[in-house]
Amino acid sequence: MDGRRYLDEVVGRLRAALDAAGSPPVGLATVVVGGDDAAHANAAAKHRAAAAAGFRSRDVRLGAAAGQAEVEATVTALAADPGIDGVFVQLPLPAALDPTTVLDCVPPEKDVDGLSGRSLASLVRGEPGYAPCTAEAVLALLDRAGVAVAGRRAVVIGAAPYVAIPAAILLHRGGAAVTLAAAGAGDLAAVCREADIVVSAADRARLVGAGHVRPGAAVVDCGVTRTSHGVVGDVDVGAVDGIAGALAPMPGGVGPATIACLLAHTLDAARGRGALRPRA
C-alpha cells in the first residue's frame, strides 16, 4: 500500500478542484514546538504537498522552551485568522506542555487533523466533523488496495486516543469486527493471527513480526519510533513482507496518506466557508 502514490493522486485531485474554482486562496497552518529533525521534516512535507495542491500555507515554529500560554495563544491566533482554513499542531509536544488544551484551541471547523476534544467526541457519536487524519488514512489505504473492511476481523494494537482508538472506531463503523489489543498482551501474536486486518499503532519498534500475521492478511503500520538511524515502524517489514497480502510500511505508507487526508479536510473547510465556487 503505497502512501506516496496515494498522496500524489489526492494532490492532483485537489489541484484540479482549485483550478476549476478559479484558484481561490486555501490556507493551512502548521505549528511545531521544539521537535527533532523528523518533526520538522514532517512539517516540511506537509507544506510541499500543500503548495503542489495550490494551497497557501504558514509554517509556525516555536522553540522547545515555549510555555503553555505562548503555544495556546499562537494556535488561537491562527485559528482566528480568516485566511487560514485549517490548523495542524505537530505531536508530540514537549513533555512540559499539555497537548489537550493546545488542541482544544482549534475550533471544529478548522480542526482538520480531528484531534480536539470536540472532534473526537463527534467521532465517537457519529456526528459530522473531521476524523483524525492518521486513522482515516488507514481506511483510505485499505480501500485503495481493494481490501474489504465489512465483515472482516481487524486487530488494532495500541491505546492512544489520537490513532489507535479512532482507527478502531472507523474500522468498526466500516463493518469490521474489531479487537483493540494492548501492545504488551501475552497472547498478542495469537490474537493478530486470527485477523484479516492488522493495524499497529503502539510506537514499539518491530513489534509485529511473522508470527503475528496470517498469510494474506492486510497489515498497516502506524507506529513511529525515532532512532539514531531514522524512523522505525511497529512492523518488521522484512519478516512480514511475503506473508501479508497487503502491507503499508512505515515510512512510506500511512505518513503520506495522512498528509493527503489533512489536505482534503482543509479543502473541505474552505468549502465550508464558501471559498470554492466554480468559475462561471
C-alpha positions in Angstrom: 0.0 0.0 0.0 1.9 3.0 -1.4 1.1 6.1 0.6 3.2 8.3 -1.5 1.4 7.4 -4.7 -1.9 8.0 -2.9 -0.8 11.4 -1.8 0.2 12.3 -5.4 -3.3 11.2 -6.6 -5.1 13.3 -3.9 -2.9 16.3 -4.5 -3.8 16.1 -8.2 -7.5 16.0 -7.5 -7.3 18.9 -5.1 -5.3 21.0 -7.5 -7.9 20.3 -10.2 -10.7 21.3 -7.9 -9.0 24.6 -7.1 -8.2 25.3 -10.7 -11.9 24.7 -11.6 -12.9 27.2 -8.9 -10.6 29.9 -10.1 -7.8 29.2 -7.7 -9.3 30.8 -4.5 -7.0 31.0 -1.5 -7.0 28.0 0.7 -4.8 28.3 3.8 -3.2 25.6 6.0 -1.2 26.5 9.1 1.2 24.1 10.9 2.6 24.6 14.4 5.8 22.8 15.5 7.1 23.3 19.1 10.7 22.3 19.6 10.8 19.0 17.8 13.6 16.9 16.3 14.7 16.7 12.7 11.9 14.2 11.9 9.2 16.6 13.2 10.5 19.5 11.1 10.8 17.2 8.1 7.2 16.2 8.7 6.0 19.8 8.6 8.1 20.5 5.5 6.5 17.5 3.7 3.0 18.9 4.5 4.0 22.3 3.1 5.4 20.8 -0.1 2.2 18.9 -0.7 0.1 21.9 0.2 2.0 24.0 -2.4 1.6 21.3 -5.0 -2.1 21.3 -4.4 -2.3 25.1 -4.8 -2.8 25.9 -1.1 -1.2 28.8 0.8 0.5 27.6 3.9 2.0 29.0 7.0 4.8 27.3 8.9 5.0 28.4 12.5 7.9 27.1 14.6 8.3 27.7 18.3 11.3 26.9 20.5 11.3 24.0 22.8 11.2 26.4 25.8 7.9 27.9 24.7 5.4 27.8 27.5 1.8 26.6 27.6 0.3 30.1 27.3 2.5 31.1 24.3 1.7 27.9 22.4 -2.1 28.2 23.1 -2.0 31.9 22.1 -0.2 31.1 18.9 -2.7 28.3 18.0 -5.7 30.5 18.9 -4.4 33.4 16.8 -4.0 31.1 13.8 -7.5 29.7 14.3 -8.9 33.2 14.3 -7.2 34.2 11.1 -9.8 34.4 8.3 -7.0 33.4 5.8 -6.4 30.1 7.5 -8.9 27.2 6.8 -7.1 24.5 8.8 -4.7 24.4 11.7 -2.4 21.4 12.4 -0.4 21.0 15.6 2.6 18.6 15.3 2.6 16.0 18.1 4.2 15.0 20.3 4.6 18.4 22.0 7.4 18.9 24.6 6.7 17.0 27.8 6.1 20.2 29.8 3.1 21.1 27.6 -0.5 19.7 27.9 -1.5 18.7 24.3 -5.2 18.5 25.2 -5.6 22.2 25.9 -3.5 23.2 22.9 -5.5 21.1 20.5 -8.7 22.4 22.0 -7.7 25.9 20.9 -8.7 24.8 17.4 -12.4 25.2 16.6 -14.1 22.2 15.0 -14.5 23.9 11.6 -10.7 24.4 11.4 -9.6 21.2 13.2 -8.6 19.5 10.0 -6.5 16.9 11.9 -9.6 16.0 14.0 -7.8 15.7 17.4 -9.5 18.3 19.6 -11.8 17.0 22.3 -14.9 18.2 20.4 -13.8 16.5 17.2 -13.0 13.2 19.0 -16.4 13.4 20.7 -18.1 13.9 17.3 -16.3 10.8 16.0 -17.5 8.7 18.9 -21.0 9.9 18.5 -21.1 9.5 14.7 -21.7 13.2 14.3 -20.4 15.4 11.4 -16.8 16.5 11.8 -13.2 15.7 10.7 -11.9 12.3 11.7 -8.3 12.0 12.9 -6.2 12.0 9.7 -4.0 9.0 10.5 -7.0 6.9 11.4 -8.7 8.0 8.2 -5.5 7.3 6.2 -5.7 3.6 7.4 -9.1 3.2 5.9 -8.1 5.1 2.7 -5.1 2.9 2.1 -7.1 -0.3 2.7 -9.8 0.9 0.3 -7.3 1.9 -2.4 -5.7 -1.6 -2.1 -9.1 -3.2 -2.6 -9.1 -4.6 1.0 -12.7 -5.1 2.1 -13.4 -4.0 5.7 -17.0 -5.0 6.1 -17.4 -8.5 7.5 -13.7 -8.8 8.3 -11.9 -9.3 11.6 -9.5 -6.5 12.5 -7.0 -6.1 15.3 -5.8 -2.6 16.3 -2.7 -2.7 18.5 -2.3 0.3 20.9 -4.4 2.5 23.1 -3.5 6.0 22.0 -6.6 8.3 21.7 -5.3 10.0 18.6 -4.6 7.0 16.4 -5.4 3.5 17.8 -8.9 4.2 19.2 -10.1 6.4 16.2 -8.8 3.7 13.8 -10.8 1.0 15.7 -13.9 3.2 15.6 -13.6 3.8 11.9 -13.0 0.1 11.2 -16.0 -0.8 13.3 -18.1 1.8 11.5 -17.0 0.2 8.2 -18.4 -3.1 9.3 -15.4 -4.9 10.7 -15.3 -6.9 13.9 -12.6 -5.1 15.8 -10.4 -6.1 18.7 -8.4 -3.3 20.4 -5.3 -5.1 21.7 -2.6 -3.9 24.2 0.9 -4.0 22.9 2.1 -5.9 25.9 -0.6 -8.6 25.8 0.8 -12.1 26.2 -1.4 -13.5 23.6 -0.9 -10.7 21.1 0.6 -12.8 18.3 -2.3 -15.4 18.6 -4.9 -12.6 18.5 -3.3 -11.0 15.5 -3.1 -14.3 13.6 -6.9 -14.5 13.7 -7.3 -11.2 11.9 -7.8 -10.3 8.3 -6.5 -6.8 9.0 -3.8 -5.8 11.5 -3.2 -2.2 12.3 -0.4 -1.4 14.7 -0.2 2.0 16.5 1.8 1.1 19.5 5.0 3.0 18.8 7.1 -0.1 19.6 9.8 -0.8 17.1 9.4 -4.0 15.1 6.7 -5.3 17.5 4.8 -7.1 14.7 6.7 -10.0 13.2 6.0 -13.0 11.0 4.3 -14.8 13.9 1.6 -12.1 14.1 0.4 -12.2 10.6 -1.9 -14.7 9.0 -1.0 -15.4 5.3 -2.8 -12.9 3.1 -3.8 -10.5 5.9 -3.5 -6.8 5.4 -1.0 -5.0 7.7 -0.9 -1.3 8.3 1.9 0.2 10.3 1.1 3.4 12.2 3.9 3.2 14.7 6.7 5.7 15.0 9.9 5.2 16.9 12.6 7.6 16.3 16.1 6.1 16.4 19.6 7.3 15.6 19.1 5.6 12.2 15.8 7.3 11.4 12.1 6.5 11.9 11.3 2.8 12.6 7.7 1.4 12.5 6.0 -1.2 14.6 6.2 -3.8 11.8 9.3 -5.8 10.9 8.8 -5.4 7.2 11.5 -7.9 6.3 9.8 -10.6 8.3 6.2 -9.7 7.3 6.7 -9.0 3.6 5.7 -12.1 1.6 3.3 -13.2 4.3 0.9 -10.2 4.3 -1.4 -9.9 1.3 -1.1 -6.1 1.5 1.4 -4.0 3.6 1.5 -0.3 4.4 5.0 0.2 5.8 6.5 3.0 7.9 7.8 5.2 6.4 6.1 5.5 3.1 2.6 4.2 3.9 0.4 5.9 6.4 2.5 9.0 6.7 2.0 10.4 3.2 -1.6 9.2 3.3 -2.2 11.2 6.5 -1.0 14.3 4.7 -3.4 13.5 1.9 -6.3 13.4 4.3 -5.2 16.6 6.0 -5.2 18.5 2.7 -8.6 17.0 1.7 -10.0 18.2 5.1 -8.5 21.6 4.6 -10.2 21.9 1.2 -13.5 20.8 2.7 -13.0 23.5 5.4 -12.5 26.1 2.7 -15.7 24.9 1.0 -17.5 25.3 4.3 -16.7 29.0 4.4 -17.8 29.4 0.8 -14.3 29.8 -0.7 -14.8 27.4 -3.6 -17.3 28.3 -6.2 -17.0 27.0 -9.8 -15.9 29.5 -12.4 -18.8 30.9 -14.4 
